[in-house]
């Protein structure tokens, strides 16, 4: 058996956040840098993705991506 690298909970959560950004960018046809900037600007990463990881990561990738797009659009409209 090969040696496995065990990731910390923080690393797993940050990897999930990165996958949310990348899947949203891919779905919208935008760069991940643009989506990161937009999500960061409205506080979505710090105030939604990271604190709600335990709930979000149990959902399908399709549902999470749709949820990210809806949330981003809604939060941007409030600014």
NORKA-V677364 format. One record per helix or strand of 3 or more residues. SS is the DSSP state (A for helix, B for strand). FROM is the first residue (numbers start at 1). LEN is the number of residues. If there is no record, write none. Layout:
SS,FROM,LEN
SS,FROM,LEN
This chain:
A,9,20
A,32,11
A,44,6
A,53,4
A,61,17
